[in-house]
Amino acid sequence: MILTVTIRDDNGQSVGVLVLQPKAFASGSRGYFGTGKLQLEGKRYQGQVQLVEIGSKGAGVAESKAE
């Protein structure tokens, strides 16, 4: 599954969209991660979003040991 995150200003107007791809983090946790660039008031910004599944670090270790 791929997720999208919409960045909105205080008026609710969309100023950017980030696409989040599934990711296995170096820590062993699983989740989603995405980066992107957007422009606000003439200035360029780069941002990132990270979603980590709670409890996924231990689950990955337990699954590996069970095999």
HTML snippet that shows the backbone in 3Dmol.js (N, CA, C, O; Angstrom):
<script src="https://3Dmol.org/build/3Dmol-min.js"></script>
<div id="view" style="width:600px;height:400px;position:relative"></div>
<script>
const pdb = `
ATOM      1  N   MET A   1       0.847  -1.174   0.000  1.00  0.00           N
ATOM      2  CA  MET A   1       0.000   0.000   0.000  1.00  0.00           C
ATOM      3  C   MET A   1       0.893   1.238   0.000  1.00  0.00           C
ATOM      4  O   MET A   1       1.906   1.275   0.699  1.00  0.00           O
ATOM      5  N   ILE A   2       0.529   2.228  -0.765  1.00  0.00           N
ATOM      6  CA  ILE A   2       1.215   3.523  -0.804  1.00  0.00           C
ATOM      7  C   ILE A   2       0.265   4.562  -0.220  1.00  0.00           C
ATOM      8  O   ILE A   2      -0.928   4.550  -0.522  1.00  0.00           O
ATOM      9  N   LEU A   3       0.787   5.462   0.616  1.00  0.00           N
ATOM     10  CA  LEU A   3      -0.016   6.498   1.262  1.00  0.00           C
ATOM     11  C   LEU A   3       0.378   7.869   0.736  1.00  0.00           C
ATOM     12  O   LEU A   3       1.503   8.059   0.275  1.00  0.00           O
ATOM     13  N   THR A   4      -0.541   8.824   0.802  1.00  0.00           N
ATOM     14  CA  THR A   4      -0.220  10.211   0.483  1.00  0.00           C
ATOM     15  C   THR A   4      -0.587  11.084   1.675  1.00  0.00           C
ATOM     16  O   THR A   4      -1.581  10.845   2.360  1.00  0.00           O
ATOM     17  N   VAL A   5       0.237  12.102   1.907  1.00  0.00           N
ATOM     18  CA  VAL A   5       0.018  13.065   2.984  1.00  0.00           C
ATOM     19  C   VAL A   5      -0.115  14.431   2.341  1.00  0.00           C
ATOM     20  O   VAL A   5       0.760  14.853   1.584  1.00  0.00           O
ATOM     21  N   THR A   6      -1.202  15.124   2.636  1.00  0.00           N
ATOM     22  CA  THR A   6      -1.416  16.471   2.113  1.00  0.00           C
ATOM     23  C   THR A   6      -1.039  17.486   3.176  1.00  0.00           C
ATOM     24  O   THR A   6      -1.529  17.420   4.303  1.00  0.00           O
ATOM     25  N   ILE A   7      -0.166  18.432   2.821  1.00  0.00           N
ATOM     26  CA  ILE A   7       0.234  19.518   3.715  1.00  0.00           C
ATOM     27  C   ILE A   7      -0.683  20.703   3.410  1.00  0.00           C
ATOM     28  O   ILE A   7      -0.792  21.135   2.262  1.00  0.00           O
ATOM     29  N   ARG A   8      -1.339  21.221   4.444  1.00  0.00           N
ATOM     30  CA  ARG A   8      -2.285  22.330   4.252  1.00  0.00           C
ATOM     31  C   ARG A   8      -1.882  23.531   5.105  1.00  0.00           C
ATOM     32  O   ARG A   8      -1.304  23.386   6.182  1.00  0.00           O
ATOM     33  N   ASP A   9      -2.200  24.712   4.599  1.00  0.00           N
ATOM     34  CA  ASP A   9      -1.941  25.921   5.387  1.00  0.00           C
ATOM     35  C   ASP A   9      -3.095  26.140   6.362  1.00  0.00           C
ATOM     36  O   ASP A   9      -4.030  25.340   6.410  1.00  0.00           O
ATOM     37  N   ASP A  10      -3.033  27.220   7.137  1.00  0.00           N
ATOM     38  CA  ASP A  10      -4.066  27.463   8.143  1.00  0.00           C
ATOM     39  C   ASP A  10      -5.426  27.814   7.556  1.00  0.00           C
ATOM     40  O   ASP A  10      -6.412  27.892   8.289  1.00  0.00           O
ATOM     41  N   ASN A  11      -5.494  28.028   6.232  1.00  0.00           N
ATOM     42  CA  ASN A  11      -6.772  28.263   5.548  1.00  0.00           C
ATOM     43  C   ASN A  11      -7.320  26.983   4.929  1.00  0.00           C
ATOM     44  O   ASN A  11      -8.378  27.000   4.300  1.00  0.00           O
ATOM     45  N   GLY A  12      -6.610  25.880   5.104  1.00  0.00           N
ATOM     46  CA  GLY A  12      -7.057  24.605   4.554  1.00  0.00           C
ATOM     47  C   GLY A  12      -6.647  24.375   3.110  1.00  0.00           C
ATOM     48  O   GLY A  12      -7.040  23.377   2.506  1.00  0.00           O
ATOM     49  N   GLN A  13      -5.862  25.285   2.549  1.00  0.00           N
ATOM     50  CA  GLN A  13      -5.409  25.149   1.165  1.00  0.00           C
ATOM     51  C   GLN A  13      -4.220  24.192   1.107  1.00  0.00           C
ATOM     52  O   GLN A  13      -3.297  24.283   1.915  1.00  0.00           O
ATOM     53  N   SER A  14      -4.255  23.278   0.145  1.00  0.00           N
ATOM     54  CA  SER A  14      -3.155  22.341  -0.029  1.00  0.00           C
ATOM     55  C   SER A  14      -1.926  23.074  -0.558  1.00  0.00           C
ATOM     56  O   SER A  14      -2.013  23.816  -1.537  1.00  0.00           O
ATOM     57  N   VAL A  15      -0.782  22.865   0.091  1.00  0.00           N
ATOM     58  CA  VAL A  15       0.467  23.483  -0.363  1.00  0.00           C
ATOM     59  C   VAL A  15       1.481  22.441  -0.809  1.00  0.00           C
ATOM     60  O   VAL A  15       2.538  22.782  -1.341  1.00  0.00           O
ATOM     61  N   GLY A  16       1.157  21.163  -0.590  1.00  0.00           N
ATOM     62  CA  GLY A  16       2.059  20.103  -1.029  1.00  0.00           C
ATOM     63  C   GLY A  16       1.526  18.730  -0.675  1.00  0.00           C
ATOM     64  O   GLY A  16       0.675  18.574   0.200  1.00  0.00           O
ATOM     65  N   VAL A  17       2.047  17.743  -1.375  1.00  0.00           N
ATOM     66  CA  VAL A  17       1.661  16.355  -1.145  1.00  0.00           C
ATOM     67  C   VAL A  17       2.932  15.515  -1.079  1.00  0.00           C
ATOM     68  O   VAL A  17       3.812  15.641  -1.930  1.00  0.00           O
ATOM     69  N   LEU A  18       3.023  14.662  -0.071  1.00  0.00           N
ATOM     70  CA  LEU A  18       4.148  13.735   0.052  1.00  0.00           C
ATOM     71  C   LEU A  18       3.615  12.320  -0.139  1.00  0.00           C
ATOM     72  O   LEU A  18       2.539  11.981   0.354  1.00  0.00           O
ATOM     73  N   VAL A  19       4.374  11.498  -0.857  1.00  0.00           N
ATOM     74  CA  VAL A  19       4.014  10.103  -1.077  1.00  0.00           C
ATOM     75  C   VAL A  19       4.838   9.252  -0.118  1.00  0.00           C
ATOM     76  O   VAL A  19       6.060   9.383  -0.052  1.00  0.00           O
ATOM     77  N   LEU A  20       4.161   8.379   0.623  1.00  0.00           N
ATOM     78  CA  LEU A  20       4.829   7.514   1.589  1.00  0.00           C
ATOM     79  C   LEU A  20       4.853   6.084   1.057  1.00  0.00           C
ATOM     80  O   LEU A  20       3.823   5.515   0.696  1.00  0.00           O
ATOM     81  N   GLN A  21       6.055   5.525   1.019  1.00  0.00           N
ATOM     82  CA  GLN A  21       6.258   4.156   0.566  1.00  0.00           C
ATOM     83  C   GLN A  21       6.478   3.259   1.793  1.00  0.00           C
ATOM     84  O   GLN A  21       6.972   3.736   2.814  1.00  0.00           O
ATOM     85  N   PRO A  22       6.124   1.984   1.711  1.00  0.00           N
ATOM     86  CA  PRO A  22       6.433   1.071   2.805  1.00  0.00           C
ATOM     87  C   PRO A  22       7.943   1.024   3.039  1.00  0.00           C
ATOM     88  O   PRO A  22       8.728   1.110   2.094  1.00  0.00           O
ATOM     89  N   LYS A  23       8.343   0.888   4.301  1.00  0.00           N
ATOM     90  CA  LYS A  23       9.775   0.891   4.618  1.00  0.00           C
ATOM     91  C   LYS A  23      10.057  -0.027   5.794  1.00  0.00           C
ATOM     92  O   LYS A  23       9.307  -0.060   6.770  1.00  0.00           O
ATOM     93  N   ALA A  24      11.149  -0.769   5.685  1.00  0.00           N
ATOM     94  CA  ALA A  24      11.700  -1.526   6.817  1.00  0.00           C
ATOM     95  C   ALA A  24      12.862  -0.687   7.335  1.00  0.00           C
ATOM     96  O   ALA A  24      13.886  -0.569   6.662  1.00  0.00           O
ATOM     97  N   PHE A  25      12.717  -0.108   8.514  1.00  0.00           N
ATOM     98  CA  PHE A  25      13.725   0.777   9.076  1.00  0.00           C
ATOM     99  C   PHE A  25      14.922  -0.021   9.588  1.00  0.00           C
ATOM    100  O   PHE A  25      14.802  -1.206   9.897  1.00  0.00           O
ATOM    101  N   ALA A  26      16.066   0.635   9.674  1.00  0.00           N
ATOM    102  CA  ALA A  26      17.297  -0.008  10.144  1.00  0.00           C
ATOM    103  C   ALA A  26      17.143  -0.537  11.573  1.00  0.00           C
ATOM    104  O   ALA A  26      17.846  -1.465  11.970  1.00  0.00           O
ATOM    105  N   SER A  27      16.241   0.041  12.330  1.00  0.00           N
ATOM    106  CA  SER A  27      16.006  -0.392  13.715  1.00  0.00           C
ATOM    107  C   SER A  27      15.289  -1.735  13.791  1.00  0.00           C
ATOM    108  O   SER A  27      15.233  -2.363  14.849  1.00  0.00           O
ATOM    109  N   GLY A  28      14.740  -2.169  12.653  1.00  0.00           N
ATOM    110  CA  GLY A  28      13.963  -3.404  12.626  1.00  0.00           C
ATOM    111  C   GLY A  28      12.462  -3.148  12.601  1.00  0.00           C
ATOM    112  O   GLY A  28      11.681  -4.071  12.374  1.00  0.00           O
ATOM    113  N   SER A  29      12.052  -1.905  12.833  1.00  0.00           N
ATOM    114  CA  SER A  29      10.642  -1.547  12.788  1.00  0.00           C
ATOM    115  C   SER A  29      10.171  -1.437  11.338  1.00  0.00           C
ATOM    116  O   SER A  29      10.970  -1.260  10.419  1.00  0.00           O
ATOM    117  N   ARG A  30       8.853  -1.547  11.159  1.00  0.00           N
ATOM    118  CA  ARG A  30       8.242  -1.385   9.838  1.00  0.00           C
ATOM    119  C   ARG A  30       7.320  -0.173   9.848  1.00  0.00           C
ATOM    120  O   ARG A  30       6.823   0.243  10.894  1.00  0.00           O
ATOM    121  N   GLY A  31       7.102   0.383   8.659  1.00  0.00           N
ATOM    122  CA  GLY A  31       6.189   1.508   8.554  1.00  0.00           C
ATOM    123  C   GLY A  31       6.217   2.121   7.176  1.00  0.00           C
ATOM    124  O   GLY A  31       6.335   1.416   6.174  1.00  0.00           O
ATOM    125  N   TYR A  32       6.108   3.444   7.126  1.00  0.00           N
ATOM    126  CA  TYR A  32       6.073   4.199   5.871  1.00  0.00           C
ATOM    127  C   TYR A  32       6.976   5.413   5.991  1.00  0.00           C
ATOM    128  O   TYR A  32       7.160   5.960   7.078  1.00  0.00           O
ATOM    129  N   PHE A  33       7.538   5.831   4.858  1.00  0.00           N
ATOM    130  CA  PHE A  33       8.446   6.969   4.865  1.00  0.00           C
ATOM    131  C   PHE A  33       8.361   7.683   3.519  1.00  0.00           C
ATOM    132  O   PHE A  33       8.256   7.044   2.472  1.00  0.00           O
ATOM    133  N   GLY A  34       8.406   9.005   3.558  1.00  0.00           N
ATOM    134  CA  GLY A  34       8.414   9.780   2.327  1.00  0.00           C
ATOM    135  C   GLY A  34       9.054  11.135   2.535  1.00  0.00           C
ATOM    136  O   GLY A  34       9.024  11.693   3.631  1.00  0.00           O
ATOM    137  N   THR A  35       9.636  11.660   1.460  1.00  0.00           N
ATOM    138  CA  THR A  35      10.222  12.998   1.477  1.00  0.00           C
ATOM    139  C   THR A  35       9.699  13.774   0.283  1.00  0.00           C
ATOM    140  O   THR A  35       9.227  13.189  -0.692  1.00  0.00           O
ATOM    141  N   GLY A  36       9.785  15.079   0.365  1.00  0.00           N
ATOM    142  CA  GLY A  36       9.358  15.902  -0.757  1.00  0.00           C
ATOM    143  C   GLY A  36       9.743  17.351  -0.551  1.00  0.00           C
ATOM    144  O   GLY A  36      10.156  17.765   0.531  1.00  0.00           O
ATOM    145  N   LYS A  37       9.593  18.106  -1.624  1.00  0.00           N
ATOM    146  CA  LYS A  37       9.888  19.544  -1.589  1.00  0.00           C
ATOM    147  C   LYS A  37       8.613  20.304  -1.915  1.00  0.00           C
ATOM    148  O   LYS A  37       7.791  19.855  -2.714  1.00  0.00           O
ATOM    149  N   LEU A  38       8.461  21.470  -1.281  1.00  0.00           N
ATOM    150  CA  LEU A  38       7.322  22.327  -1.569  1.00  0.00           C
ATOM    151  C   LEU A  38       7.721  23.776  -1.413  1.00  0.00           C
ATOM    152  O   LEU A  38       8.753  24.099  -0.824  1.00  0.00           O
ATOM    153  N   GLN A  39       6.889  24.636  -1.949  1.00  0.00           N
ATOM    154  CA  GLN A  39       7.178  26.071  -1.915  1.00  0.00           C
ATOM    155  C   GLN A  39       6.115  26.782  -1.100  1.00  0.00           C
ATOM    156  O   GLN A  39       4.918  26.583  -1.309  1.00  0.00           O
ATOM    157  N   LEU A  40       6.567  27.620  -0.159  1.00  0.00           N
ATOM    158  CA  LEU A  40       5.679  28.417   0.683  1.00  0.00           C
ATOM    159  C   LEU A  40       6.137  29.862   0.646  1.00  0.00           C
ATOM    160  O   LEU A  40       7.281  30.168   0.984  1.00  0.00           O
ATOM    161  N   GLU A  41       5.255  30.738   0.240  1.00  0.00           N
ATOM    162  CA  GLU A  41       5.546  32.171   0.199  1.00  0.00           C
ATOM    163  C   GLU A  41       6.867  32.469  -0.502  1.00  0.00           C
ATOM    164  O   GLU A  41       7.648  33.301  -0.038  1.00  0.00           O
ATOM    165  N   GLY A  42       7.114  31.789  -1.620  1.00  0.00           N
ATOM    166  CA  GLY A  42       8.301  32.032  -2.416  1.00  0.00           C
ATOM    167  C   GLY A  42       9.567  31.349  -1.935  1.00  0.00           C
ATOM    168  O   GLY A  42      10.615  31.477  -2.569  1.00  0.00           O
ATOM    169  N   LYS A  43       9.491  30.629  -0.829  1.00  0.00           N
ATOM    170  CA  LYS A  43      10.657  29.916  -0.302  1.00  0.00           C
ATOM    171  C   LYS A  43      10.449  28.418  -0.469  1.00  0.00           C
ATOM    172  O   LYS A  43       9.337  27.911  -0.318  1.00  0.00           O
ATOM    173  N   ARG A  44      11.554  27.707  -0.788  1.00  0.00           N
ATOM    174  CA  ARG A  44      11.467  26.258  -0.974  1.00  0.00           C
ATOM    175  C   ARG A  44      11.842  25.539   0.315  1.00  0.00           C
ATOM    176  O   ARG A  44      12.772  25.923   1.025  1.00  0.00           O
ATOM    177  N   TYR A  45      11.086  24.487   0.588  1.00  0.00           N
ATOM    178  CA  TYR A  45      11.305  23.677   1.782  1.00  0.00           C
ATOM    179  C   TYR A  45      11.378  22.209   1.394  1.00  0.00           C
ATOM    180  O   TYR A  45      10.813  21.789   0.384  1.00  0.00           O
ATOM    181  N   GLN A  46      12.071  21.452   2.197  1.00  0.00           N
ATOM    182  CA  GLN A  46      12.110  20.006   2.043  1.00  0.00           C
ATOM    183  C   GLN A  46      11.596  19.416   3.346  1.00  0.00           C
ATOM    184  O   GLN A  46      11.964  19.863   4.432  1.00  0.00           O
ATOM    185  N   GLY A  47      10.737  18.403   3.225  1.00  0.00           N
ATOM    186  CA  GLY A  47      10.181  17.801   4.429  1.00  0.00           C
ATOM    187  C   GLY A  47      10.154  16.289   4.329  1.00  0.00           C
ATOM    188  O   GLY A  47      10.385  15.709   3.268  1.00  0.00           O
ATOM    189  N   GLN A  48       9.870  15.671   5.451  1.00  0.00           N
ATOM    190  CA  GLN A  48       9.749  14.221   5.471  1.00  0.00           C
ATOM    191  C   GLN A  48       8.681  13.811   6.466  1.00  0.00           C
ATOM    192  O   GLN A  48       8.410  14.510   7.442  1.00  0.00           O
ATOM    193  N   VAL A  49       8.082  12.659   6.196  1.00  0.00           N
ATOM    194  CA  VAL A  49       7.078  12.086   7.088  1.00  0.00           C
ATOM    195  C   VAL A  49       7.462  10.640   7.329  1.00  0.00           C
ATOM    196  O   VAL A  49       7.846   9.922   6.406  1.00  0.00           O
ATOM    197  N   GLN A  50       7.354  10.224   8.576  1.00  0.00           N
ATOM    198  CA  GLN A  50       7.694   8.852   8.964  1.00  0.00           C
ATOM    199  C   GLN A  50       6.550   8.319   9.821  1.00  0.00           C
ATOM    200  O   GLN A  50       6.163   8.946  10.807  1.00  0.00           O
ATOM    201  N   LEU A  51       6.019   7.180   9.449  1.00  0.00           N
ATOM    202  CA  LEU A  51       5.015   6.486  10.251  1.00  0.00           C
ATOM    203  C   LEU A  51       5.606   5.142  10.645  1.00  0.00           C
ATOM    204  O   LEU A  51       6.023   4.371   9.780  1.00  0.00           O
ATOM    205  N   VAL A  52       5.647   4.856  11.927  1.00  0.00           N
ATOM    206  CA  VAL A  52       6.225   3.604  12.405  1.00  0.00           C
ATOM    207  C   VAL A  52       5.126   2.793  13.079  1.00  0.00           C
ATOM    208  O   VAL A  52       4.422   3.288  13.960  1.00  0.00           O
ATOM    209  N   GLU A  53       4.990   1.543  12.653  1.00  0.00           N
ATOM    210  CA  GLU A  53       3.999   0.652  13.245  1.00  0.00           C
ATOM    211  C   GLU A  53       4.431   0.317  14.677  1.00  0.00           C
ATOM    212  O   GLU A  53       5.520  -0.213  14.896  1.00  0.00           O
ATOM    213  N   ILE A  54       3.586   0.625  15.628  1.00  0.00           N
ATOM    214  CA  ILE A  54       3.894   0.371  17.032  1.00  0.00           C
ATOM    215  C   ILE A  54       3.989  -1.138  17.254  1.00  0.00           C
ATOM    216  O   ILE A  54       3.092  -1.891  16.876  1.00  0.00           O
ATOM    217  N   GLY A  55       5.077  -1.561  17.867  1.00  0.00           N
ATOM    218  CA  GLY A  55       5.283  -2.971  18.159  1.00  0.00           C
ATOM    219  C   GLY A  55       5.868  -3.783  17.016  1.00  0.00           C
ATOM    220  O   GLY A  55       6.067  -4.989  17.162  1.00  0.00           O
ATOM    221  N   SER A  56       6.150  -3.151  15.878  1.00  0.00           N
ATOM    222  CA  SER A  56       6.644  -3.906  14.722  1.00  0.00           C
ATOM    223  C   SER A  56       8.100  -4.334  14.877  1.00  0.00           C
ATOM    224  O   SER A  56       8.519  -5.299  14.238  1.00  0.00           O
ATOM    225  N   LYS A  57       8.870  -3.656  15.695  1.00  0.00           N
ATOM    226  CA  LYS A  57      10.272  -4.026  15.879  1.00  0.00           C
ATOM    227  C   LYS A  57      10.389  -5.408  16.517  1.00  0.00           C
ATOM    228  O   LYS A  57      11.144  -6.256  16.040  1.00  0.00           O
ATOM    229  N   GLY A  58       9.660  -5.626  17.569  1.00  0.00           N
ATOM    230  CA  GLY A  58       9.657  -6.932  18.229  1.00  0.00           C
ATOM    231  C   GLY A  58       9.024  -8.013  17.375  1.00  0.00           C
ATOM    232  O   GLY A  58       9.447  -9.168  17.424  1.00  0.00           O
ATOM    233  N   ALA A  59       7.997  -7.648  16.579  1.00  0.00           N
ATOM    234  CA  ALA A  59       7.297  -8.625  15.744  1.00  0.00           C
ATOM    235  C   ALA A  59       8.220  -9.172  14.670  1.00  0.00           C
ATOM    236  O   ALA A  59       8.191 -10.367  14.379  1.00  0.00           O
ATOM    237  N   GLY A  60       9.047  -8.302  14.072  1.00  0.00           N
ATOM    238  CA  GLY A  60       9.972  -8.748  13.025  1.00  0.00           C
ATOM    239  C   GLY A  60      11.012  -9.708  13.577  1.00  0.00           C
ATOM    240  O   GLY A  60      11.381 -10.671  12.905  1.00  0.00           O
ATOM    241  N   VAL A  61      11.488  -9.462  14.783  1.00  0.00           N
ATOM    242  CA  VAL A  61      12.484 -10.325  15.412  1.00  0.00           C
ATOM    243  C   VAL A  61      11.857 -11.674  15.744  1.00  0.00           C
ATOM    244  O   VAL A  61      12.468 -12.717  15.506  1.00  0.00           O
ATOM    245  N   ALA A  62      10.654 -11.663  16.287  1.00  0.00           N
ATOM    246  CA  ALA A  62       9.976 -12.910  16.653  1.00  0.00           C
ATOM    247  C   ALA A  62       9.683 -13.752  15.413  1.00  0.00           C
ATOM    248  O   ALA A  62       9.820 -14.975  15.447  1.00  0.00           O
ATOM    249  N   GLU A  63       9.274 -13.096  14.303  1.00  0.00           N
ATOM    250  CA  GLU A  63       8.992 -13.818  13.076  1.00  0.00           C
ATOM    251  C   GLU A  63      10.259 -14.469  12.519  1.00  0.00           C
ATOM    252  O   GLU A  63      10.209 -15.600  12.037  1.00  0.00           O
ATOM    253  N   SER A  64      11.396 -13.766  12.580  1.00  0.00           N
ATOM    254  CA  SER A  64      12.655 -14.292  12.072  1.00  0.00           C
ATOM    255  C   SER A  64      13.093 -15.508  12.887  1.00  0.00           C
ATOM    256  O   SER A  64      13.579 -16.485  12.317  1.00  0.00           O
ATOM    257  N   LYS A  65      12.929 -15.463  14.201  1.00  0.00           N
ATOM    258  CA  LYS A  65      13.354 -16.567  15.058  1.00  0.00           C
ATOM    259  C   LYS A  65      12.464 -17.792  14.871  1.00  0.00           C
ATOM    260  O   LYS A  65      12.917 -18.922  15.056  1.00  0.00           O
ATOM    261  N   ALA A  66      11.188 -17.574  14.500  1.00  0.00           N
ATOM    262  CA  ALA A  66      10.246 -18.684  14.330  1.00  0.00           C
ATOM    263  C   ALA A  66      10.558 -19.491  13.075  1.00  0.00           C
ATOM    264  O   ALA A  66      10.164 -20.652  12.977  1.00  0.00           O
ATOM    265  N   GLU A  67      11.259 -18.894  12.118  1.00  0.00           N
ATOM    266  CA  GLU A  67      11.551 -19.591  10.845  1.00  0.00           C
ATOM    267  C   GLU A  67      12.674 -20.509  10.951  1.00  0.00           C
ATOM    268  O   GLU A  67      13.034 -21.160   9.971  1.00  0.00           O
TER     269      GLU A  67
END
`;
const viewer = $3Dmol.createViewer("view");
viewer.addModel(pdb, "pdb");
viewer.setStyle({}, {cartoon: {color: "spectrum"}});
viewer.zoomTo();
viewer.render();
</script>
